[in-house]
């Protein structure tokens, strides 16, 4: 059983609104392409805690997020975004061309 400072990865993905449904979050975790702190995960019951880095493919792109806080519910999207920091390359790259 998980302690108070951890949460199942499928529940985190769903509550943080990184996945649309709990079933979709479980599928992401069980596909074997999700990594927590660099370790390959194949089960949706794997635990995450504050500070963990989660990487997984979603819609043809690789999402990399750092858990900033564990959500207490599945609230509005802004509340979900506050639970993680997006470390994905696409999120950190400016939309303007770097070389003009």
SVG drawing of the C-alpha trace seen along z (x, -y; Angstrom):
<svg xmlns="http://www.w3.org/2000/svg" viewBox="-13 -37 34 41">
<polyline fill="none" stroke="black" stroke-width="0.4" points="0.0,0.0 1.2,-3.5 2.1,-5.9 0.7,-9.5 3.5,-11.0 2.9,-8.9 0.2,-8.3 -0.4,-5.7 1.0,-6.9 -2.3,-6.3 -4.2,-8.3 -1.7,-11.2 -1.9,-11.3 -5.7,-11.4 -6.0,-13.9 -3.3,-16.2 -5.2,-16.0 -2.3,-14.6 -4.7,-11.8 -8.4,-12.2 -9.7,-9.1 -8.4,-6.8 -8.4,-4.0 -6.3,-6.0 -3.8,-6.7 -3.7,-3.0 -3.0,-2.2 -0.1,-4.7 1.5,-3.1 1.0,0.5 2.2,0.0 5.8,0.1 6.8,-3.2 6.4,-5.3 9.4,-6.1 9.6,-7.3 13.0,-8.8 14.5,-6.9 13.1,-3.5 10.8,-1.8 7.3,-1.2 4.9,1.5 2.2,1.3 -0.3,-1.4 0.1,-0.9 3.7,-2.3 4.0,-5.1 5.1,-8.7 6.0,-11.3 7.0,-15.0 10.2,-15.5 9.7,-12.4 10.3,-12.9 7.7,-11.2 8.4,-10.7 5.9,-9.1 4.8,-9.4 1.5,-11.2 0.0,-12.1 3.2,-11.6 5.3,-13.7 7.3,-12.8 5.9,-14.5 8.4,-15.0 7.0,-16.4 8.3,-16.8 5.8,-16.2 5.6,-19.5 2.7,-18.4 0.3,-15.5 -3.3,-16.5 -6.0,-16.0 -8.8,-15.8 -9.4,-16.0 -10.2,-19.6 -10.1,-22.2 -7.3,-22.2 -5.4,-25.1 -5.4,-23.1 -4.0,-20.1 -1.3,-22.1 -0.1,-23.4 0.8,-19.8 3.6,-19.4 6.3,-21.3 6.5,-20.6 10.1,-19.7 9.4,-18.7 11.6,-20.1 8.6,-21.5 7.4,-23.4 10.7,-25.1 11.4,-26.1 10.3,-29.5 7.9,-29.5 10.1,-31.9 12.9,-30.6 16.2,-30.8 18.3,-31.5 17.1,-34.2"/>
</svg>
